[in-house]
Amino acid sequence: MQRMKLFHGNSNPDLAQAVARYLGVPAGRARVTRFSDAEIQVEIEENVRGLDCFVLQSTCAPANRHLMELLIMVDALRRSSAKRITAVIPYYGYARQDRKVAPRVPITAKLVADLIAVAGTDRVLCIDLHAGQIQGFFNIPVDNLYATPVLLPAIREFGDDVCIISPDAGGVERARAYAKRIDAKLAIIDKRREKANVAEIMHIIGDVAGLECVIVDDMVDTAGTLTEAARALKDAGARGVYAAITHPVLSGPAIERIEKSELQQLVVTDTIPLHDGARGCSKIKVVSIANLVGESIRRITNEESISSLFV
């Protein structure tokens, strides 16, 4: 590991330090500040010539600032003659804008991919991209790891009679993967509006009566769909309702909704640091992806396969 350096911006310094501890290396020295007019200023404070450099930075809120920090750090490393630059982006912001849903809208996930590549990034490492096709937006290698190995131990603690729940049709593949790993039942929530100006109704496809139901998803934002799903599952006879979700965006009324909901526990990872309100919520438990990210970085540095981590 002597020929690599791990740098980070201001989005998730605690995770970066945990990854550095796993690797047994100190975090790289970089000054990431702002000028008086809020422009971002970056200075790499040590020699990186010929080194394998990693920049760990989630592009979470404030997304624009953290994205610019990442781009400017990559540019600084490239201009400092780093041998290879890998952007480690645990949470890839703007991922929900991955296709045109109306005639005159952008595909921002593709634009962000272009910016990251043009800045000088040689490789990207992500955790649970919102849509797998985002990997195809890049013209450089992308490793999209799954948080499954980190979240599964927490799911097993919920009991033996577990049913994995997909909150929508698009998440069935993810839910099926979880269910297969622990030999659990699978159910799907189908949310539809029967007619105009009528509230959406949640139909549960599968029998959840008497089971410990675990909703799995890639992100929780305002928690509206999550808490509605929890109520629907309880109404259908679920013994308990939990959630295991990778990215805790938790914006707007999310915490209030979670605290008032039927959810018994929400397990999330540290791809995004919890804000003060979320840290004070007794229903939220955080498990760390530091070892998963650290092992991926170690293997990339040593030119080893990381295929066994894609589980």
Secondary structure, DSSP 8 states (H G I E B T S, - for coil): -TTEEEEE-SS-HHHHHHHHHHHT-----EEEEE-TTS-EEEEE-S--TT-EEEEE----SSHHHHHHHHHHHHHHHHHTT-SEEEEEESS-TTTT--S-SSTT---HHHHHHHHHHHHT-SEEEEES-SSGGGGGG-SS-EEEE-SHHHHHHHHHTT-SSEEEEESSGGGHHHHHHHHHHHT-EEEEEEEE-SSTTS--EEEEES--TTSEEEEEEEEESS-HHHHHHHHHHHHTT-SEEEEEEEEE---TTHHHHHHHSS-SEEEEESSS---HHHHT-TTEEEE--HHHHHHHHHHHHTT---GGG--
